[in-house]
Amino acid sequence: MSKLLKISVITTTYNSALTIEDTLKSVTEQDYPNVEYIIIDGLSKDNTLEIVNKYKDKITKIISEKDKGIYDALNKGINAATGDVIALLHSDDFYLDNKVLSKVAKAFENKKTDSVYGNLYYVDKDNTNKIVRKWVSGKYKHGMFLNGWMPPHPAFFVRKDCYEKHGVFNLQFRSAADYELMLRFLHKLKISTTYINEYLVKMRTGGQSNASVKNRVKANQEDREAWIVNGLKPRFYTLTFKPLRKIIQFIR
């Protein structure tokens, strides 16, 4: 019998007391038996760690120390992980049900793929049963990034050896490091990927890059820089299509 795939789930926290318990429950209640759970906390000043410690018997590692932001914290988690596959679940997101990681593991084992991704619900930050947007990723074909496509980052799972070979998050980016990494992995380096046409994650609304027009402009500038640092050239409409795709998510 082949060795059971090990999945490392990484959650970064900073003053996340209002939402972290949903995240913790969604990971610790997964029915998949081989999960490593890592919490990277940025020295929270509220009772985040008190809530985290309620689940410490089901958490593999808890690291609480000063960091340079969420992507630095995620890099710490990736470096600390010992699993075959890395899953990144933010402290205001949670898995749709307790079978998500089993589905992801099955896709990795059946397809022998480098990465797996699925769909995502945006939900109301106060009423997580209320769906605000539906992010249906669709099956990836090379070149789709040129049309403004990207998968939802919390529903994107990658083998640890891809990070070891191709690098982690680029800390020169404040809001687009996830976009840069997926652009680098999928479009530039052409790692293999498999689409699970199911909703895997619920994400609360209110992301920083979409909080205002000013932030959206800055995010668009960072998106452009992500192409430049990889020696890639987008089409003239690529970075216009990327935010426009979100309109479709509201009307599905």
N, C-alpha and C positions, 0 to 999 in steps of 0.2 A: 504494500500500500504506500502511495506517495505521501510525503510530508504535508501536513495541513498548512496551507498558506497563513502566514501571520500578518495581521493588519495593525499598523500603528496609527491610532487616532490622536491628533494633536489639537488641543484647544488652548488658545491664548486668552488671557483675562487681564483686565485692568478696571477696577471699580465696576464689576459686572454683576453685582448682587441681585439686581432686579430681574435678570434673565438667565443667569448661569445654571440654575437648578433644572430648567427644561433641557438644557444641553447635556448636563450630567446624566439625567435620567435616560435620555434617548440613546446615549452611548452605553451606559452600564446595563441597560435592559436588552441589548442586542442578543439575538439567539445564536449568533456565530461564536464558536467556543474559543477561538485563538485571537484575542484582541489585546493589544498593549495600549493603555491609555495614558497620555502624557499631558499634564497641565503646565503651561508656562505663564506665570503671573508676573506682572510688572510692578510689584510692590503696591498692591491695592491698598487704598486707605479706608475702604468701607468693609463690610463683613463678607466679601467674596471668599476669602480663604476659610472662613468659618463654615460656609456652606460647602465648599469643596471638601473640607476635612470630614464632613458627614459621610462622604463616599470614598474615603481614603483606602478602605479595604478592597475596593474595586478599581483603584487607580494605581498604575504602575510607578509613575514618577510625578512628583510635584516639585517644580522649581520656581521659587519666588525671588526675583532679583531685578535690579534696574535694567532696562533695555532701551534701545533706540527707536522703539515703535513696533507696530504689529509685525512688520516683515522681518525685523531682527529677531523678534520673539519666535516667529514661525521657523526661521533658520535654526535657532537653538533647538527647537523641538525636532526638526528633521535630523540634525546632527546627533541628537540623543536617542533617536529611534533605532530599534533593532529589528523591526518588522520587514517583511518582503515588500509590502505595499504601504504607502503613506496616504492617510486621509486627513484633511484639514477642515475642522469644524469650529467656526467662530462661536464666541460665547453668547451671541444672541440668535444663533441658528440651532436647529435640531433635526434629527432624522425623522422621516415621515412615519416610520413604524419600526418594529424591532427586527425586521427581516432584511433591512437595507444592506448590511455588511455581508450577509449570506449571499445575497444576489450579486454583490460586487465580487466577492471571492469566486463565485461560480463562473462569472464572466472572465476573470483572469485565468482561471484554471482551464476552462473550455477553449478559450480563444488564443491562449499563449500570447497575450498582448502586453504592451508596455504601459498602457493607460486605459482607463474606463471612465465614462462620464454618463450623466443622465439628465433629467429635467428637474426643475425647481419651482416651488411656489413662493411668491412674495406674500407675506401675511401681515395683517394689521398688528402694530407693535403691542397693542393692548389686548386685542382679541385675536389670538392666533388661529382661531377656527374660521376667521374671515379672510378669504383669499382676495388679494388685491391685484396681483399680476400672475400670469402663467408663463414661465420660461420653458418653452419646448425647444430643446436644442436642435434636434434633427440629426440625421446621420452625416458624419463628417466626410468631406472629400477635399483633397489637397487643393488649395487655392481659395477656400471659402473665407479665410481671414481677409482676403483682398476685397470681399464684399461686406465687410463689417461684422463677420460672424465671430463668435467666441462661445465656449461653453461656460456654464455657471461655475465659478471657482469652487464653492463648497461641495459641488457634486462632481468634482474632477479628482480622480484617484490615480496615483502614479507609483510605479515601482521605485523602491528606494535606490536601486542601482542607476536609474535615470538621473536622479539628483547627484549621485556620486560621479557620474560621467559628464554631465552637462551643466552642473552648477545649481545653486539655490536661488533665492530671491535677490534681485539687484537692489541694493539699499539706496541707490541714487534716486529711486522713484518713491514718492510719498503716497500716491494713490493708485498707480498703474503697475506696480510690481507684479501683481497676479496676471495682468494682461501680457506684460512683457515675457513672463515665464512661459505662459501657454503659447504665445506667438513663437518663442524660441524653440520650445519642445516640439510642437505640432507642425508649424509652418516651415521653420528654418531647418530643423534637424530631422523632421519627418519620423518621429517616433510613432510606433503603431498605436492605434486606439480603437476602442470598441464602444458602441453606443447602446445603453440600456434605455429603451423607450418607456420609461416609467418615472414618476415623480419620486425623488429620493430625499430631498431636503426641503424644509421650510425655513425661510429667511425673513426676519422682521424688516419692515420698511424703515428707511431713514439712514441709508448709507452716506458716508461723508462726501463722496465724489458727486452725489446727486442732490446735496442739501441746498444748493443755491446755483444761480446762473454763473456766478463767479467761480465756484468750485467746479462746475461742469466745464467751463472754459479751461481752467487749469488742468483738469483731467484729460481734456482733448489734446492739450499741448504735450502732456506726458505720454499719451497714446502715440503721438507722432514721434516722440523721442524714442519710444520702444522699437520702432522700425529702424531708426537711424543707428542706434547702438548695435543692432544686429546686422548692419550692412544691407538692409532691405529697403525696398521702395514701394510704398503703397500706391494704389491708383488715386486719381484726383478726388474720387468720391468715397474712398474707403472709410475715412474718419468722420464723414458726414453720415454714412449709412449705419455706422456702429450705434450711435445714440438713437437713430430713427427706428432701429429694430425693436427698441423698447416700447414704441407705440403699439406695435402688433401684439405685444404681450398683454396690454390692457384690454384688447378687444377680442381675444380668443374666446 
